[in-house]
Each structure stands twice: as structure tokens, then as C-alpha cells.
């Protein structure tokens, strides 16, 4: 039985420090949703979240800029 790879979320704070969370047995789509949720609920605490697997960074989710937020409304 194939298992999902261990996914690591590196949540980057405004000061450049990072907080790390490991997700076991979760698909990549769940990691993307969690990364978006962390940025939203963090209310500006985090600037971006790197989604990584054992091979390296898969994707980076960034906090939308104010210009992007205005454009979306």
C-alpha cells in the first residue's frame, strides 16, 4: 500500500523566522488548503508558506498584497 509522502509546511513570519508543521498521510491538496488557511487566519503574521516534500519545495503560497485584495473585490 502506497502512503502519501510526509509534507512539511514552512510558515514564514514577517521577521523571516519560520515555523514548521509536518503533515503525515495527507494529500497535497489538503496541504494547499491548510497553507491558505494559515495565511488567512494569521492576519498578516505570516508572509508565505512553503509546501515541501522530501525532494524539496513543491509550491509557495503567498499572502496576497493589498493591491491584489482590492483587485479581487
C-alpha atoms as one frame of an Amber mdcrd trajectory, in Angstrom:
protein
   0.000   0.000   0.000   1.455   3.341  -1.044   1.462   6.050   1.566   1.261
   9.773   0.960   4.667  11.487   1.351   5.285  13.455   4.516   4.515  17.069
   3.668   6.191  19.871   5.579   4.764  23.379   5.794   7.315  26.113   6.475
   5.308  29.143   7.626   7.473  32.252   7.141   6.925  35.034   9.667   7.286
  38.723   8.781  10.676  38.831  10.551  11.970  35.965   8.371  11.790  33.242
  11.018   9.981  30.065  10.124   7.628  27.744  11.936   7.420  24.167  10.720
   4.499  21.746  10.681   4.615  18.187   9.367   1.566  16.551   7.797   1.535
  12.773   7.652  -0.853  10.798   5.449  -2.440  13.895   3.879  -2.653  14.651
   0.168  -1.067  17.738  -1.377  -4.486  19.371  -1.898  -5.041  19.322   1.897
  -1.632  20.955   2.420  -2.563  23.747  -0.022  -5.821  24.426   1.789  -4.086
  24.435   5.175  -1.429  26.851   3.876  -4.122  29.245   2.618  -5.973  28.946
   5.931  -2.797  29.685   7.939  -2.169  32.847   5.907  -5.782  33.962   6.248
  -6.209  33.251   9.946  -2.710  34.593  10.726  -3.977  38.034   9.707  -0.611
  39.270   8.415   1.601  37.342  10.855   2.967  35.145   8.043   4.146  36.327
   4.628   4.197  32.960   2.882   4.041  29.212   3.363   6.396  26.789   1.581
   4.869  23.387   0.918   7.670  20.805   0.844   8.098  17.077   0.402  11.281
  15.065   0.818  12.527  16.213  -2.621  12.263  19.939  -1.824   9.808  22.807
  -2.193   6.749  21.921  -4.246   4.908  25.204  -4.012   4.878  28.563  -2.224
   1.604  30.168  -1.167   1.982  33.905  -0.518  -0.098  36.360   1.430  -1.967
  38.498  -1.113  -0.810  42.111  -1.277  -3.251  44.920  -0.574  -3.353  45.718
  -4.322  -4.367  42.116  -5.046  -7.058  42.271  -2.354  -8.524  45.479  -3.800
  -8.474  43.955  -7.281 -10.417  40.906  -6.046 -13.260  42.975  -4.559
